[in-house]
């Protein structure tokens, strides 16, 4: 009996343990479902009130979140979250409680001011610091429709071809000839004519004796003494007598000191060339010494002394004139020869001075021409390029590129780069010719790639655009904003337009700098060829946009025109 009771107790314990295990398993199952329900309770969605708008119209974007009442929800903020679209306004969030959950609705007003196709990016919403992402939404922005019935329309003007001369060498030749004529006239007038006039004027000059007396009378009429300008008065007075002695006695009087001048006069007297009285020499010495005191010691003589010195100077001039011996005919001839030699030396000096001036002027002129030619060479053959004014105002060049005769007008010639042979994505062989122009002064750049396939591959314009973007990124482009549009040129050529902004690396610059640029790429597919035209310019540069507009309006395909005929 005891053994049977023991077995029964054991069975009862096993039954209780099994029931307890089943109860715990049921509890864990309920807990698992609760946790699963809690985990998957969060849900995010995004929707818009319209996927097609006109430029500048508002799109209402709604972000809907379903979460627990205890969850912390953070919605995206800031304009950068919605790029390439722009945020107009962020509205207050609406909250609706449903059982133990919240339905949160956050609305935003967004728009775009350029036509094209855009994607609202995936938006990040934080729920209890855990990120959840919405789906991206495609929206189309259309141009504002223009009422053509009320606005006068005009036909597109035909393209006029302008032949550009091969060279402007004749302009430089005319400039050089004009400069030579000017320099010849300069030498003829200044070297010959003016010298002849000066020689005739020299002959007609007043004799030294008469000029000295005339200058003394003019000094009497001056107001130097009334203004107590004794220094200036004595300077004029002594210059008159010194100049007269230098011209008549032929000694260096103007540059000599008082003592030197008196010694020279006495030497002339001792040699018999000047019959001047000792008293006259003494009077001259006294006047010059008084003048030295006034000029250098700031002495102020009495009016009586000043008047006496003035009269002494006049007497010295008269007595010196009388003391000069008459020149014999032989001496007169020698004197004339001396004057002629002196005049010839002066002429040589003047001719040398005029020649130097002329040579310097020619150097400056030809240096200017060389500098101008060098500047043009730098513009044409270096990465510096032309200014925006040059690109807009200079004569444009029309050229044909590629086997399809892709014709385009540009402000400067597109230089052919080294041809590159590539393999396309499907293995068909193609040949690409690249033509380019870049200006850093503007700044503005044009790149034209003309690809000819030996066998037409299965490739779309979208594939080409994607390859172009990959190449831009491989070349270091950053922060690219890309927009697409179908395009038709004014001449009726259809293609794909890819445009936007970004930061590009300047590979031609020796400094490898980066610049923010707007870019426009146009892809055309004609026959077995594909033409890709890319233009870049500074952001918000109206002149750059005007250049692009003029270039696009000039695009033609000769092959297409021939087929039409």
C-alpha positions in Angstrom: 0.0 0.0 0.0 2.7 2.4 0.9 4.4 1.7 -2.4 1.1 2.4 -4.3 0.6 5.7 -2.4 4.2 6.7 -3.3 3.6 6.0 -7.0 0.3 8.0 -6.9 2.1 11.0 -5.3 4.8 10.9 -7.9 2.2 10.9 -10.7 0.4 13.8 -9.1 3.7 15.8 -8.9 4.4 15.2 -12.6 0.8 16.3 -13.5 1.2 19.5 -11.5 4.6 20.2 -13.0 3.2 19.7 -16.5 0.3 22.1 -15.8 2.8 24.7 -14.4 4.9 24.4 -17.6 1.9 24.8 -19.8 0.8 27.8 -17.8 4.3 29.4 -18.1 4.4 28.7 -21.8 1.0 30.3 -22.3 2.3 33.4 -20.3 5.4 33.6 -22.5 3.2 33.3 -25.7 1.0 36.2 -24.5 4.1 38.3 -23.6 5.6 37.6 -27.0 2.5 38.7 -28.8 2.3 41.8 -26.6 5.9 42.6 -27.4 5.4 42.0 -31.1 2.3 44.2 -31.1 4.3 46.9 -29.3 7.3 46.6 -31.7 5.2 46.8 -34.9 2.8 49.4 -33.6 4.9 52.2 -35.1 4.1 53.1 -38.7 5.1 56.0 -41.0 3.6 57.1 -44.3 3.9 60.1 -46.6 1.5 61.5 -49.1 1.0 64.7 -51.2 -2.2 66.5 -52.3 -0.9 66.7 -55.9 2.0 65.3 -58.0 1.7 67.8 -60.8 1.9 71.6 -60.1 2.9 74.8 -61.9 6.0 76.7 -61.0 5.7 78.2 -57.5 2.5 76.4 -56.5 2.4 74.8 -53.1 2.4 71.1 -52.5 0.9 69.9 -49.2 3.1 67.1 -47.9 1.6 65.0 -45.1 3.7 62.8 -42.8 1.5 60.3 -40.8 2.9 58.4 -37.8 1.1 55.7 -35.8 2.8 55.2 -32.4 2.2 54.4 -28.8 1.1 57.2 -26.5 4.4 57.1 -24.6 6.6 57.2 -27.8 8.7 60.3 -28.5 8.3 61.4 -32.2 10.7 63.8 -34.0 9.7 65.1 -37.5 12.2 66.5 -40.0 13.0 70.2 -39.8 14.8 72.7 -42.0 14.8 73.4 -45.8 17.7 71.1 -46.5 15.6 68.0 -45.6 13.4 68.6 -48.7 16.0 69.4 -51.4 15.7 69.8 -54.3 12.4 71.3 -53.4 12.0 74.3 -51.1 10.2 74.5 -47.8 7.5 77.2 -47.7 6.0 76.5 -44.3 5.9 73.8 -41.6 2.4 73.4 -40.0 1.6 72.4 -36.5 1.2 68.6 -36.0 -2.3 67.2 -35.4 -2.7 64.4 -32.8 -5.6 61.9 -32.7 -5.7 59.3 -29.9 -7.0 55.9 -30.8 -7.1 53.4 -27.9 -3.6 53.1 -26.6 -2.0 54.7 -29.8 -1.5 58.1 -31.3 -2.0 59.1 -34.9 0.3 62.1 -35.6 -0.1 64.1 -38.8 2.6 66.7 -39.7 2.0 68.8 -42.8 4.5 70.8 -44.8 4.1 73.3 -47.7 6.8 72.8 -50.3 7.4 74.1 -53.9 9.9 74.5 -56.8 10.5 77.5 -59.0 12.0 75.7 -62.0 10.1 73.4 -64.3 11.1 69.7 -64.5 10.7 66.4 -62.7 11.8 66.2 -59.0 11.7 63.7 -56.2 10.7 64.5 -52.6 13.5 62.6 -50.9 13.1 59.9 -48.3 12.4 61.7 -45.0 13.7 60.5 -41.6 11.3 60.4 -38.6 12.7 59.4 -35.2 10.4 57.4 -32.9 12.1 56.9 -29.5 15.4 57.8 -31.2 14.9 55.0 -33.7 14.9 56.2 -37.4 12.0 55.4 -39.8 12.0 56.5 -43.4 9.2 57.4 -45.8 9.1 56.5 -49.5 10.3 59.1 -52.0 7.6 60.7 -54.1 7.9 62.0 -57.7 6.4 65.4 -58.6 6.3 67.2 -61.9 6.6 71.0 -62.1 5.3 72.5 -65.3 5.9 76.0 -66.9 3.1 78.6 -66.7 1.0 78.3 -69.8 1.3 81.5 -72.0 -1.8 82.7 -73.8 -0.6 82.8 -77.3 -3.9 84.3 -78.6 -3.3 87.5 -76.7 0.5 87.8 -77.2 1.9 88.7 -80.5 4.2 85.9 -81.9 7.0 86.1 -84.4 8.7 83.6 -86.7 12.1 82.3 -85.7 14.7 84.2 -87.6 16.9 82.2 -90.0 20.6 81.6 -89.1 22.9 83.9 -91.1 26.4 82.5 -91.7 29.2 85.0 -91.2 32.6 84.3 -92.7 35.4 85.2 -90.3 38.6 86.4 -91.8 41.6 84.1 -91.5 43.7 86.8 -89.9 43.8 90.5 -88.9 47.4 91.0 -89.9 46.5 94.0 -92.1 45.2 95.9 -89.0 48.6 95.6 -87.3 50.3 96.6 -90.5 48.2 99.8 -90.8 49.0 100.6 -87.1 52.8 100.2 -87.7 52.7 102.3 -90.8 50.7 105.0 -89.0 53.2 105.1 -86.2 56.1 105.3 -88.6 54.4 108.3 -90.4 53.8 110.0 -87.0 57.4 109.5 -85.9 58.6 110.8 -89.3 56.5 113.9 -89.0 57.8 114.4 -85.4 61.4 114.3 -86.5 60.8 116.6 -89.5 58.9 119.2 -87.4 61.0 119.2 -84.2 64.5 118.5 -85.6 64.4 120.7 -88.7 61.6 123.2 -88.6 61.9 124.3 -84.9 65.6 124.4 -85.1 65.5 126.7 -88.1 63.0 129.0 -86.3 65.3 129.1 -83.3 68.3 130.0 -85.4 66.4 132.8 -87.1 65.2 134.0 -83.7 68.7 133.9 -82.3 69.9 136.3 -85.0 67.1 138.7 -84.3 67.8 138.9 -80.5 68.6 142.2 -78.8 72.3 142.9 -78.4 73.7 142.2 -74.8 74.3 145.9 -74.0 70.9 147.0 -75.0 69.3 144.1 -73.2 71.1 144.8 -70.0 69.9 148.5 -70.0 66.4 147.3 -70.8 66.5 144.8 -67.9 67.7 147.5 -65.5 64.7 149.7 -66.5 62.3 146.8 -65.9 63.9 146.2 -62.5 63.2 149.8 -61.6 59.6 149.3 -62.5 59.2 146.2 -60.3 57.8 146.3 -56.8 60.5 144.3 -55.2 61.8 147.3 -53.1 58.3 148.3 -52.1 57.8 144.9 -50.8 61.2 144.9 -49.1 62.3 141.9 -51.2 65.9 142.9 -51.0 67.2 139.4 -51.7 65.2 139.0 -54.9 66.2 142.6 -56.0 69.9 142.0 -55.6 69.7 138.6 -57.2 68.1 140.2 -60.3 70.6 143.1 -60.2 73.7 141.0 -60.1 72.4 138.5 -62.7 72.0 141.4 -65.1 75.6 142.5 -64.8 77.0 138.9 -64.6 75.1 137.9 -67.8 76.3 141.0 -69.6 79.9 140.3 -68.6 79.6 136.7 -69.7 78.2 137.5 -73.1 80.5 140.6 -73.9 83.7 139.7 -72.1 83.2 136.0 -72.8 84.1 134.7 -69.3 82.1 132.3 -67.1 80.4 134.9 -64.9 77.1 133.4 -63.9 78.6 130.3 -62.3 81.5 132.0 -60.6 81.8 133.4 -57.1 82.5 137.0 -56.4 86.2 136.4 -55.8 86.5 134.2 -58.9 84.8 136.7 -61.1 87.0 139.6 -60.0 90.1 137.5 -60.6 88.9 136.6 -64.1 88.2 140.2 -65.0 91.6 141.3 -63.7 93.3 138.5 -65.7 91.5 139.8 -68.8 92.7 143.3 -68.1 96.3 142.2 -67.5 96.2 140.2 -70.8 95.1 143.3 -72.6 91.7 142.0 -73.6 89.8 144.4 -71.4 90.7 148.1 -70.9 88.7 148.5 -67.7 89.5 151.0 -64.9 90.5 149.8 -61.4 87.8 151.9 -59.9 85.2 150.1 -62.1 86.4 146.7 -61.0 86.4 147.9 -57.4 82.8 149.2 -57.7 81.7 145.8 -59.2 83.4 144.0 -56.3 81.5 146.2 -53.8 78.2 145.6 -55.4 78.7 141.8 -55.6 79.8 141.7 -52.0 76.7 143.7 -50.9 74.5 141.3 -52.8 76.2 138.3 -51.1 75.5 139.8 -47.7 71.9 140.4 -48.6 71.4 137.0 -50.1 73.3 134.9 -47.5 73.6 137.0 -44.4 70.1 138.5 -44.7 71.5 142.0 -44.5 69.1 144.9 -45.1 70.9 147.9 -46.8 69.6 151.4 -46.7 67.6 152.7 -49.6 70.4 155.1 -50.5 72.8 152.2 -50.7 70.4 150.2 -52.9 70.0 153.2 -55.3 73.7 153.7 -55.4 74.4 150.1 -56.2 71.8 150.2 -59.0 73.5 153.2 -60.6 76.9 151.6 -60.2 75.7 148.5 -62.1 74.5 150.7 -65.0 77.9 152.5 -65.0 79.8 149.2 -64.9 77.8 148.0 -68.0 78.5 151.2 -69.9 82.2 151.3 -68.9 82.6 147.6 -69.7 81.1 148.2 -73.2 83.6 151.0 -73.7 86.5 149.0 -72.3 86.1 146.2 -74.8 88.6 146.7 -77.6 87.3 146.6 -81.2 87.6 143.3 -82.8 89.6 143.0 -85.9 88.2 141.4 -89.0 90.4 138.3 -88.5 89.2 138.0 -84.9 85.6 138.6 -86.0 85.9 135.7 -88.4 87.3 133.5 -85.6 84.5 134.6 -83.3 82.0 133.7 -86.0 83.6 130.3 -86.4 83.4 129.9 -82.7 79.7 130.8 -82.6 79.0 128.5 -85.5 80.8 125.6 -83.7 78.9 126.5 -80.6 75.6 126.5 -82.5 76.5 123.2 -84.2 77.2 121.6 -80.8 73.9 122.8 -79.5 72.1 121.5 -82.5 73.8 118.1 -82.1 72.7 118.0 -78.5 69.1 118.9 -79.5 69.1 116.3 -82.3 70.4 113.7 -79.8 67.7 114.6 -77.3 65.0 114.4 -79.9 66.3 111.1 -81.2 66.3 109.7 -77.7 62.7 110.9 -77.2 61.7 109.4 -80.6 63.3 106.1 -79.9 61.8 105.8 -76.5 58.4 106.7 -78.0 58.8 104.0 -80.6 59.8 101.5 -78.0 56.7 102.3 -75.9 54.5 102.1 -79.0 55.9 98.8 -80.2 56.0 97.5 -76.7 52.3 98.3 -76.5 51.6 96.4 -79.7 53.7 93.5 -78.5 51.9 93.6 -75.1 48.5 93.7 -76.9 49.4 90.8 -79.1 50.8 88.9 -76.1 47.5 89.5 -74.3 45.5 88.2 -77.2 47.8 85.1 -77.4 47.3 84.5 -73.6 43.5 84.8 -74.1 43.5 82.4 -77.0 46.0 79.8 -75.9 45.9 79.6 -72.1 43.4 78.7 -69.5 42.8 82.4 -68.5 40.5 83.0 -71.5 38.4 86.0 -72.4 36.2 88.3 -70.3 32.5 88.1 -70.4 32.4 91.4 -72.4 34.7 89.8 -75.1 32.5 86.7 -75.3 29.3 88.7 -75.7 30.5 91.5 -78.0 33.2 89.9 -80.2 32.3 88.3 -83.5 31.1 84.7 -83.1 32.4 81.7 -85.0 30.2 79.1 -86.7 31.8 75.6 -87.1 30.8 72.0 -88.0 31.7 69.1 -85.7 31.6 65.3 -86.2 30.4 63.2 -89.1 26.8 64.4 -88.8 28.0 68.0 -89.3 26.7 69.2 -86.0 26.8 72.9 -86.6 27.0 75.5 -83.7 28.0 79.1 -83.2 30.2 79.9 -80.2 32.0 83.1 -79.0 35.4 81.4 -79.5 36.6 78.5 -81.5 36.1 75.1 -79.8 39.5 73.5 -79.8 39.8 69.9 -80.8 41.1 67.7 -78.0 43.0 64.4 -78.4 40.5 61.9 -79.9 39.5 59.2 -77.5 38.3 55.8 -78.5 36.1 54.1 -76.1 33.9 51.0 -75.7 30.3 51.6 -74.9 28.4 49.7 -72.2 27.1 47.0 -74.6 30.4 46.4 -76.3 29.9 48.2 -79.5 32.9 50.2 -80.7 32.5 54.0 -80.8 34.7 56.9 -81.6 34.4 60.2 -79.7 35.7 63.6 -80.7 35.9 66.2 -77.9 35.9 70.0 -78.5 36.3 72.4 -75.7 36.7 76.1 -74.7 37.1 77.4 -71.1 37.5 81.0 -69.8 38.4 81.8 -66.2 38.0 85.5 -66.7 34.3 85.1 -67.5 34.0 82.3 -66.0 32.4 80.2 -68.7 33.1 76.8 -70.4 31.8 74.8 -73.3 32.4 71.1 -73.9 31.1 69.3 -77.0 31.5 65.5 -77.3 30.5 64.1 -80.7 30.2 60.2 -80.6 29.9 58.1 -83.7 29.0 54.4 -83.3 30.2 51.9 -85.8 27.1 49.9 -84.9 24.1 51.5 -83.2 23.8 50.1 -79.6 20.7 49.7 -77.5 21.2 52.7 -75.4 18.9 55.5 -74.3 19.5 59.2 -73.6 18.8 58.5 -69.9 21.6 55.9 -69.9 24.0 58.6 -71.4 22.9 61.1 -68.8 23.6 58.6 -66.0 27.1 57.9 -67.5 27.7 61.7 -67.6 26.8 62.1 -63.9 29.1 59.2 -63.0 31.9 60.8 -64.9 31.3 64.2 -63.2 31.4 62.5 -59.8 34.5 60.6 -60.8 36.2 64.0 -61.7 35.5 65.3 -58.2 32.1 67.0 -58.6 30.2 67.4 -55.3 26.7 68.4 -54.1 25.2 67.9 -57.5 21.6 68.9 -57.9 20.2 67.2 -61.1 17.0 68.0 -63.0 15.8 66.6 -66.3 13.6 67.9 -69.0 12.8 67.1 -72.6 14.3 69.7 -74.9 13.7 71.0 -78.4 16.0 73.6 -79.9 14.7 76.6 -81.7 15.7 74.8 -84.9 13.6 71.8 -84.1 16.3 69.4 -82.8 15.0 67.3 -80.0 17.0 65.9 -77.1 17.3 65.5 -73.3 18.2 68.5 -71.0 20.1 67.8 -67.8 20.8 70.8 -65.6 21.4 72.0 -62.1 24.2 73.2 -59.8 27.2 71.7 -58.1 30.8 72.2 -57.0 33.3 71.2 -59.8 37.1 70.8 -59.8 38.9 73.0 -62.2 41.4 70.5 -63.7 42.9 73.1 -66.1 43.9 75.5 -63.3 47.4 75.0 -62.0 45.9 75.3 -58.5 43.2 72.7 -59.0 40.6 74.9 -57.4 36.9 74.2 -57.0 34.0 76.5 -58.0 30.3 76.5 -57.6 28.7 76.4 -61.0 25.4 76.1 -62.8 25.6 73.5 -65.6 23.4 72.7 -68.6 23.9 69.5 -70.6 22.0 68.8 -73.8 22.0 65.3 -75.3 21.0 64.8 -78.9 20.7 61.5 -80.8 21.0 61.7 -84.6 21.5 58.6 -86.8 24.5 56.6 -85.5 25.8 59.6 -83.6 25.2 61.2 -80.2 26.1 64.8 -79.5 26.6 66.0 -75.9 26.9 69.7 -75.3 27.8 70.9 -71.7 28.0 74.5 -70.6 29.0 75.8 -67.2 28.8 79.3 -65.7 28.8 81.1 -62.4 25.6 80.8 -60.4 22.9 83.4 -61.1 25.1 84.8 -63.9 22.7 86.5 -66.4 25.4 87.0 -69.0 26.3 83.3 -68.8 22.6 82.4 -69.4 22.5 84.8 -72.3 25.5 83.0 -73.9 23.9 79.6 -73.4 20.7 80.9 -75.1 22.6 82.3 -78.1 24.6 79.0 -78.5 21.4 76.9 -78.3 19.6 79.0 -80.9 22.4 78.4 -83.4 22.4 74.5 -83.3 21.8 72.9 -86.6 22.4 69.5 -88.3 23.5 69.7 -91.9 22.8 66.0 -92.3 19.2 66.6 -91.2 18.9 69.6 -93.6 20.1 67.5 -96.5 17.6 64.8 -95.7 14.8 67.3 -95.6 15.7 68.5 -99.1 
